[in-house]
């Protein structure tokens, strides 16, 4: 097993409780509608006026799917009516133009991510329209040093289109596989063959994508240790550069689609721990490096190299190798991070269209960070990316005495120390090998907003 990761089932079970994923700090429950379009415009303007403006990143949300995956909790619209995408793209291009007006045209757009929904619901021509609109509006980095990625549903795409995506500028792909077992696929209404995925992965290699990622989910209905072991064997044989193994959060009272899953098909809680342990054993034995949270990568992958040289970043799309960017969210329900602010667009398509018909950005809510927020965000991201917090760095950068400022947080860590999850030194906090799986729990000690009443909003930490 990777020396950076250790699985102790008793400890994993003890610390498996609801908590944030910390793709942002403060987390989304703190966003509020008092933060409006004018606040976003001010944040954008301020981000242009700093001595060294950050490069730009864009996230585009495509909400449409052709069929319903019962486990999915994303903001999505299930439709076979392709004309709805035509209408959506018209409004999306309007939003691209409005957003671009707010940012200095000299700032380079180095990151781009299409998520959903199903981004490959769009045809090649439609996706090309969006890319053309982005090139017209922003200073796009057209070298292959950029990080342009797209989420791919293998059921919606051909090997030939994989090559088209590469020509359109994408150099990273993420394939949603979840599980290869036929019974599990039927239980969640997502049928796709191993051969289908293999052909696409081979096409991506032929097209010279820089990174090929596969998403898995453990804890789905009808999953067993044996069935998921078979899926892992097939994935390892494909040898993707990165693997994300997500824990399924079954919340039918909050996610309508999940009510279509038969309760009697759900695995018992202890099964999830067995599946997690199996995943860690199989992937680390196969040579994958544990990056953090649910992510694994081959040793030569950019994520592994960034982790080892201390340049790993984390944002709303997960782990990243690029420098911190100002993130512009485009499309319904998208989230952005510009300067010291977060913003989220309206979640309903009708509201999104109505705002843009009025020439108004569809920002519905957001948050402006305080000095304390910035300090805690930096600390939590340092912990999530590198598993270590050097006190002197924060004392020099923020003018604090670390052990005094965070006395309450440090007092909450005694149990973690006693359980062998971390070490507290006079000058640093260091996660130990078996503590890396519980990094979210450690981060929660430094979260100033995390009251007991809020934890029910989050997925479980392991």
N, C-alpha and C positions, 0 to 999 in steps of 0.2 A: 504493500500500500504506500502511496505517496507519503513521504515523511511530513509533508505540510498538512496532512489531513488524517484524522483518526476518528473512528466511529465507536462510541461507547453507548450502547442502546439505552441503558438506564439513565444516563445523563441527557441524551437526546430526548427521551420521553419526558424527563423532568422539566426541560426548558422549552418544550414544544407548546407555545402559547401564542395568542394573537399579537401581532406587532407589525409596524411599518416595514416596507421594503427599502425605504430610504433612497429612492430614485430622486428625491428632493428633500430638502429641509428648509423651513417647516414643510410638513406633508400636506397633501391636498385637503384634508378636513379643515385646515386653517384658512384656506382661500375664502374670500368673502366678496359680496357684490358691491361693497363700498369702493372697491378698486374697479375703476371703470375705464372707458376708452381713453379719456384724457390722461389718466395715470399711466396707461401703457405708452401713449405718445411721449410723455415726459421721460419715461424710462428709456425709450428708444433714442431720443435726442441726447440724453445724458450718456448713453453708451457710445455715441459718436464722438463725444467731446473729451473723453479721457485721453491722456498722453499717448497711449498705445491701444487703440480700439481692438477688441478681440475679433478673430475671424467669425464668420457666420455659419450657422447650422440651420437646416430646415427640416421639420417633420411635417409630412403630409398624410392626413387621415383619409383613406378611401373606405367609406362605411358599408359598401355593398358586398353581399355574398349570394351565391346562387342557391345554396342550401344551408340548413341550420345544423350546426354541430351542437349537440345537446349540452355539452360541458361549458360552452363559451359564455363568458361574462363581459365581452367587449361591447362597445357601442357599435351596433351593426344594423343593417336593413337587409332582410332576406327578400330578394326579388329576382325574377327571370326577365323583367322588363328592362332591356338594355338601354332604352331611351332615357331612363332615369339617370344613367351615368352621363349621358350627353348633356342633360340639363345641369347636373352637378358640376361638370367640368367648366361650363360657362361661368358659373358663379365662382368656382375656384380660381379661374384665371383673373377674375375681377379682384379677388382678395390678394392674389400675388402682386398685382399692380399697386394696390393700396398699401400693402406692407412695404414694398420696395421703396416707396416714396419716403419712408421714415428713416432709412439707413443710408449712410454715406456710400456712394456708388463705388468708392475705391476699396471698400471692405470685401475681402475674398470669401466666397461661399465654399467652404472646404468639406462640409458634411451634409449629407442628404439621406433621409430615411423615409420610405413609404411603408406605412402600416395600415391596419384595418381592424375589422372587415377583411376584405381580400383585395389587395392592390392589383393582383393579376386578373381580377374581374374586368379591368380595363383592357381593351384591345391594344395591340402594339401601336396602332395609329393614335389612339387616345392618349396613351402614355407618352408618345412622342410629342403630342400637343402640349402636355404639361411641361415636358423638358424644354421645349422651345420657349414657352412662356417664362420659365425660370431664367433661361439664357438671355431673353430680352430684358428682364427686369433686374437681374442681379449680375454681379461680377463673378461668374462661375469659375472655379478651378478646373480647367479642362485637362490638366496633367493627370497621370494615373496615381498621383500621390493623394488624391482626394479619397474620401470614404463615403461612397454612394451605395446605399444598400436598399434592398427591397425584400419584403416578406412574400414567400411564394407558396400557394396552395398547389401541391403536385397534381391535383385533379383538374386544374384549370389551364394547364400550360403544356407545350410540347418541347422536345429537345431543340427543335429549330428556333423556337421563340427564346430559349435560353441564350442562344447566340445573338439574337436581336437585342436582348437586354444589355448584353456586353457592349454592343455597338452603340447603344443609346447612352453609355457612360457609366452604367452600374458595374462595380467591381467586387461587390459582396452580396451573397444570397443567403437567405434563411428559409429552409424548407420545413413546413409544418408536417411532421409525421405522427407524433403522439404515441402510436402503438401499431405494430404490424399484425397483432392477433386478430383473426377474423371475427371472433365473438365479441371482443372489446370494441372493434370498429362498428359492428352492427348495433351495439348497445348505446353508442354515442352518435350514430348516424353519420359516420365519416369513413367511407369505404375507399381504400386506395391500396394498390398492390405494391409489394416489394420491388417487383420488376419495373413498375412505373417510376418509383423513386430512384432506383439504380440508374435508369436511363438518363434521368435529369441530372443526377450527380456527375455521371460520366460526361454529359454534354457541357456542364459547367467547368469541368476540368479541361476539356478540349478548348473551350472559349477563354481559358486562362483567367478565371475569376480568382481574385486574391485570397478570398476566404469563403468557404462553403460551410454553413452551419445547419444543424438539424435540431429541431425542437422535439422533446419527448415530454410526456406527462405521466407521472406515477400516482396511483390512487384512484384510477378510473374504474368504472363498474366492470366486474368480472375479471379484473386483473388478478393473476396469481404470480407467485415467485417464479414458477416454471415458465409461464407464458411470457412474462416480462424479460426473463433471462434469454429466451429465444429472440425477442425483439432486440435486446442489447447485442446479442451475437451478430445479428444482421446489420445493425448500425455500425458496430466496430469493424465489420468486414468492408463496409462502404468507406471507412476511414475519413469522415468529414474533418475539416480543420477544427471545428468547434462543435460542442454538444451542450445544449441547455436542457436540463432535466427538471421540470417544474412540478411542484406539489399541487395536486388538484384540490381546490377549495370547493367543497360541495355545500352550497348555500341556496337550496331551492326556495326558501322563504324570501330571498332577495333577488334571485336570478330566475326569471320565468322559464327560460329554456331548460334549466336543470330539472324542472318538475316532470319532464318527459322521461327522465331516467328512473327505472324501477327501483324503489328503495331496497328491495331484496337482492338487487344486483351489486349494491355497494359493498366494497370490502370492509372488514372490521378495522378499527383504528390501528391495531398492531400490525396489520398487513402493510400499511404505508411505511412504517419503520423498517420492516423487512425489505420492502422494495427500495427504499433509500439506501440501506446498507448494501444491498446487492449492487445497486447502480454505482456506488462509490468503489466497491471492490472490483467490479468488472472494468470500469473506465480507467482507474488508476493502474490496474494490472496491465491494461492494454497500452499504457504509456501516456495517457492524458494527464495534464496538469490541472489541479483544482485552482480556478481563478478566484472564486468567491461566490457566495449565494448559491445559485444553481448551475454555474457555468464551468465547463471544462474545455481545455484546448490542447492541441498538440504542442510539444516543446518548442517547435520552430515557428509556431503561429505568432502573429503580432501581439496578441493579448498576453501570451506567456512571456514574450520578450519585454513587453511594457511592464508586467508585474515584476520581473526580475531587475529591471533597471530603474524602477520607481516612478515611471511616467504614466501608469494606469489611471484612467479617469472613469467616472460613473455619472450617468445622466438618465433621462427618462427612457432611453432606449436600452439601458443596461450598461455594461462595461464598454469602454472605448479606448482607443490608443491615441486619439488626437488630443491636442491641447484644448483647454476649456474654451468653449465658443458661446456666443450669444445665440440662443436657440429660438427660432421663429416657428410657431405652431400655425399650420394652415389646414383648413378644413374643419368640418363640424366636430366639436368636442376636443379639438387638439389643445395641447398644453405647450406653452413657451416659457423660456427663461431668458430674460433680457436685463442686463445690468443686475441690479439688486431687486429684481421683481420676478414674480411668476404670474402667468395669465392663462386663462382657459376660455375657449370659445363656447358658444351656446351648444347644447347637446341635441336640440331638435332641428331637423332639416328645414322645417317651415320658418323657424326663427332665424336660421342661418341665411336663408334666402331673403327674408324680409329686411334684415340689417343691411345686406349688400345692395338690395334694391334702393335703399336710402343713401347709399354711398358711405355707410358706416362700418367700421371693422366689427366683426362679430364677437368681440371680447365681452364675456358675461361676468367674470369674476377674476380675482387674482389676489396678490399679496405683495407688499413691499417689505423687504427685510430690514430689521433693526441691526445695530452693531452686534448685539448678543446673538441674533440669528446667524449673522455672517460667521461669527466665531464658531458657533456650534455646528453649522453646516460644514465648515472646513474640517473640523475635528472628526465629524461622523464620516465624511468622505475619505479622510485619511485612514480611518479605521477600516472601512469597507473595502478599500483598494489595497492597503498595504499591511493591515493587521498590526499596526504599531502606531503609537502616538508619542512623539518626542516633546516633552513639556517645554523645553527651551525655545523651540520653533514658535509655539503659540505665545509664549511670554514676550518674545522679541517682536512678533508680528502684531500683537494686540494690546501690549502694555499691561499685562495682567501677571499676577502670581498664580501659577496654574493650580497648585494644591489648595489655595485659598478660594479662588474663583469657583472651582469645581468640587469643593469640599463635600457637598451633598451627594453629588454623583459618585465620587470616589467611595463614599461610605456605603453605597449600594452594591459595590463590587466585591465585598468580603466573601460572599457565598461563591462567586465565580472563582476567586482565588483558592478557596478551600476545596473546590471541586476540580482543581487542576485545569481550569479553562484559560486562565491568564495569569501573568505575573505583574505585580505593581512594584516598580523600582522608584528610587528617589527622583529619577529624571525621565522615566518613560513607563508607558503601559504597553505590554506585549502579549498578543494572543498566542497561546500555546497550541500545538497541533490539534488536540481534540476540542479546542475552543473555536476553531475557524467556522465550524458549522453553526455555532451560536453567536456569530458576530452581530446579528441583528439584536439579540437580547442585550449584548454589551452596549451597543449604540443607544438602546432605549434608556439607559441610565443617564445619558447626556441630553435627552430630549426634554426641553423645558415645558412642552405642551401636553405631554403624554399622561393624562389622568386615567384612572381605572375605567371610567365611563367611556373612554374613547377606544380602548383596545378591541372592542367587539367589531369595530369597523374594518379591521385588518385581517389578512390571511394569517395562518399559523406560521411561526418563524422557522420551522424545520420541515 
